[in-house]
Amino acid sequence: MLSENKSRSEAIWYVLLGAAIATGFLVSYFSITTEQSKTIHYLGLSNEAQLPPNCVCLNETENAPTNITETTFEDLLPLLQNASMDDNTIIFTEINDAFANPGSILDLFLESFHVGENIEHLLNHLIIIAMDQVSFERCKAIHHHCYLLKIDGANFESEKLYMTKGFVNLVWTKIKLMQRMVELGYNVIFTDLDVLWFRNILKIITVDYDITLSCDVYFGLPEFIGSFPNTGLFYVKSTRKNAEVLNYWYEARKRFPGKNEQSVFNDIKKELVDQFRTKMRFVETDYLSGFCNYGKDLNKVYTMQSNCCVGLKNKLNDLSGILDDWKKYKALSNVEKRNGKFTWTFPRICSHKH
């Protein structure tokens, strides 16, 4: 009997040890994967041009800001007023020439709203921030709410590969834009352009939380800050405290030189909870999915992002495949949908882990 108990104890000990080693491996692995898997952005410096009546633009003057930190985006307010939902919520994204070309990711992004489940109306509340003149003109041709952001002395025209200096500089613009929107009284959803929308994510956002984020890796509980956030899709509720949180986040880049906004957020998320009592919710990857870790049940998925993928052509190819899968899913009968047997056939080209 003693020998049997001893064997049982040893077996339990080895199981626990194996679980601990596996957990350590996963944390280490996904830390590396997260750092390597963010989306590529393209931004540009715009030129002087005739501005349309339906678009609000930050015009350069003799006293124009030379740094995004100094920009107050005062001319943004009328556009926010026109685009906001009844509860003062808006959605925004950023584009440049490479993303805005016909047949590029912008078209896939907008098409996902048209073929999604009753979310086409959300386009009325989407503001597209154009960072160059070409993408601004393209935006005006196909969308209602366009904003030309011009920062004197900045040049983002060329491709900005992940984690290059140009990439790091440009991804921080969304934090200052979001801070200003929150200060003006608007709840804000930021979405990268490589996020395809299939259902209304407002159904999984509640006012109980200050910030709601998608994840590269989700560890079981919505308030567990050990999950790896993905700032390619996140929501911030409009409060004075949250404006201070966004400013704190932006200023923290000085303590972490060379890091992008997502990495810095991951570094300071505990500080935000401790100092500001920020309530964060991390959403399961079954619902807000990405190539890093996606939900296979199309009955649950709200969005899909081509994270863990490098290269605009690669993203475009595999996002097209996702959209095709979604259309096939929508064509199924309700019974076929409920059985949950239909799933994604991607990615075909993107480097990915799952």
N, C-alpha and C positions, 0 to 999 in steps of 0.2 A: 504493500500500500504506500509506504514511504517512497519507494522507488518510482511508483506510478505518479505520485504527486510531484516528485522532483522532475520527472520527464515532462509533465504537463507545464510546470513553471518555466523550464528551459525553453519549451516550445513557444510559450507566450512571450518570453523575453526576446527570442529571436524575431518573432513577428513584429514586436514594437520597435526593435532596433532597425529592422528592414524598412519599416514605415518612416522612421526618422531619417534614414539615409536617403530614401526616395524623395521625401519632402525637401530635404536640403538640396538635392540635385535639381529638382524642379524650380526652386526659387533661384538658384544660381543660373540655370539654363535660361529661364524666362527673363531674368535681368538682362542678360546679353541680348536675347532675341528682341526685347522691347527697344533697346538702344539702336538696333540695326534696322528696325522695321517701319519707321515713320514714312508718311507720304512725301513725295516730291512736290514742291510748290514752284510756280513760276509767277513772278511779279514784274512790273515794268514801271518806268518813269514816263509820265504822260507829257504831251506838248500842249501849247495853247490851242484852243479850238472853240468853235461855236458850240454853246451848251444848250441842250434842248429844254423845253419847259417842264417836262415830266421827270427830270433828273436833277438832283441837288449835288453840287460839286464844291469841294474845298478849293477856292481859287488862290493862285499864288499872287502875292502883292510884294511891294518893296520890303514889307516887314514879315514876309512869310517865314514860318518855322523851318529850321534846317535840321530838326531832329524830331522824331515821332513823339518823344517825351513832351515837347513843347506844344504839340498840336492839340487844340481843344475841340476840333470838329464842330464848331458852332453851327455851320450850315447843314449839319446832319438832322437837326430837329424836325424841319418840315417833312422830310422823307420818312422819319420814324412815325410821325403823326399819320401820314397817309397809309403806311404799311402795317400798322399795328393791329392786333386782334382786340376784341372788346376788353380783355383784361390787361392790355398794354404789353402783350408778348410779341416779339418779332423774331424772325430767323434771319441769319446772315451768313454769307460765304464770301470767299475772295477768289478772284480770277486774274489771269493775264492772257496774253496773246496765245500762248501754246495751249492753254486749257480752253480757250474760247473759240478756236477755229471750228468751222462747220465739220461735223463728224468726229469731234474730239470729246473729251470727258464732259464738258458742259452740256452737250446735247444728251448724253446718257443720263446725267444727273437730272435734268429737267424731264426727260421722258419717264424716269422712274416715278415721278409724281403723277404723271398722266395715266400710267398703267397700275399704280398702286391701288390699295383698297380705300376709296373715298378720301383721298388726300390731295386731289388736284387743287382744291380751294386754298391749300396752304401756300401755293405759289403767290397768292395775293398778299402774303405776309412775309415774303422772302425779299431781302435786300441783297443785291449782288455788288460787292465792292470791287471795282475795276482799278487795277494798278497801272494801266497803260492805256493810251488812246485807242489802240486797235481793239482791245477787248471791251472798252467802253462803248465803242460804236457797235460792236457785235451785240453787246447786252441790250442797247437801245432798240435794236432791230427785232429782238425776240422776247423781251421781258419789260415789265412795267416799272420796276423800282431799281434804278441803277445809280451808283455813286462813284464818282471819279476821285480817287484819293491821290493827291499830288504832294510829295514831300521834297522840298527843295534840297538839292545836294545829294539825293539818294538815286542810285541807279540799279534797278533790279531787272533790267531787260533780259539779260542772258539767263540760261538755265541755271537753277540753283540746286545742285545735287545735295542729297541728304547730309546734314551736319557740316557742310562747308560754311565759311564765314557768312557768305551771302544768304544761305538758307537760314542760319541762326538769326541773322538780323531781321529777315522778313517775317518769320513766323511769330515774332513778338508783336507785330502790328495789331493782330487780332485782340490781344489782351488790352491794349490801350483803347482800341475802338470799343470793346465790350465795356470797359470801365466807364467810358463816356456815356454810352447808352444806358447803363445802370444808373449813373448819376442823374440822367435826364428822366428817370422814372420808368424805364422799360425792362421787363423781364426778357432775357436774351438766350436764344439757342444759337450756338455756333455750329456749323457743319462744314467739314472739308468737302471739296468738290468730288472727291472719290468715294463719297458715301452715298449709296443708292437708298432711297426711301421707298418702303413698301406699305407701311402702316403709320398711323398717326402716333408719334412718340409722346405727344401730350397726354395720352392715356396712361403712360407709365411714369409721368412726372407729377409730383405732388408739392404743394406749398409747404409741406412739413420740412423740406430740406432746402438749404441755401444753394447747394450745388449738386447737380446730378450728372454723372459722367458715364460714358462708355468705358470699356476695359479691354486691354490686350489679354489680360489673364484675370479671371474672377475666382476668388477663394471663398465661395459658399455663403457669405452673409453680406447683405447690402451695406451695412455700416462698418464693415471690417476694412480699415484703411491699409491693410497689407496687400489688397488687390492692386494690380498694376493699371493705373488709369490711362485712358486714351483721350487726349484733348482734341481729337479730330471730330468729336461730337460731344458737346456738353451744354448744360443749361445753368444759368445763374439767375436767381431771383433778385428783383430790384429792391435793395435796402441800402441804407447808408453804410451799414457794416460791410455788406458785400462789395460796395465800391472801394472801401478801404482794403478789403481782402485782395481785390484785383490789383490795386496799387502796390500792396505789399508783395504780391507775386511778381509784378513787373520789376520792382526795385531789387528783388532777390537775385536777379540775373547778374548783378554786380558781384555777388558772393560766389557765383558759379560761372565764371567766365567761359564762354565757348559752348555752353549747354543750351539746348533748345527749351522752349517753354514747358513742354511735357516733362522732360527730365527734371527741371527745376521744381515743378509742381510736386512730383513724386518725392523730391528731397525735402520739401517744406510742408507737406500735407499735415504732418503731426503738429507743426508749429501753428498752422492755421486753426486746427482743432483746439490746441491749448490756449493760444493767445486771443482768438476771436470767437471761440466756441462755435466754429463753423460746423454745421450739420451737413455731412456729405452722404450721398447715396451712390454706390457703384452698382451699375445695372448688369445683370447676368448676360454673358455672351450668347446665350440662347435667344435673347431678344435684340440686343444691339450687337450684332455680330461683325466679324472681320476675318480676313484670311489667317490671322494669327491663331484664332480660336473661334470657330463658328458653330452656330446652332444648325443641326441637320434637319430639324423639324420646321418646315415652311409654314406650318400653322401658327408658329410662335414668333417668327422673325419679324422685326420692325425695320431694321436697316442692315446694310452690309457694306463694309469698307474694305478697300484693297490695301490694308496695312500688311506688314511683313512682305512687301513687294516693292522692288526698286525698278524704276524705268517707266516713263510715261506710256510707251508703246505696250509694255507688258500689262500695265494697269488697264489700258484701254481694251486690250484683247480679252482679258479675263473678266472685266466688268461687263463687257458685251455678252459673254457667256452666262453670267449671272442673270442679266436681264432676260435672256432667252429662256433660262430655266424658270424664272418667275412667270413669264407668259405661258409656258407649258403648264405650270402649276395652276394658274388661274383658269385654264381651259378644262381642268378636271371637274368631274362631278363632285358634289358635296361628300358623297360616300367615299370616293377615291381620295379626297383631301383628308378626310377624317382618319383613314387607315394609316396615314403617315408614312407610307412606303416611298413616296416620291421625295427625292432630296437633290442637293446640288451636284453638278458634274464638274466643278471647278476645283482649284485653279489649274489651268493647262500649262501656263508658262511661268507664272510668278513663283519665286522661291518662297516656300511656306513650310510651316510646321503645324501639326494639329494632332 
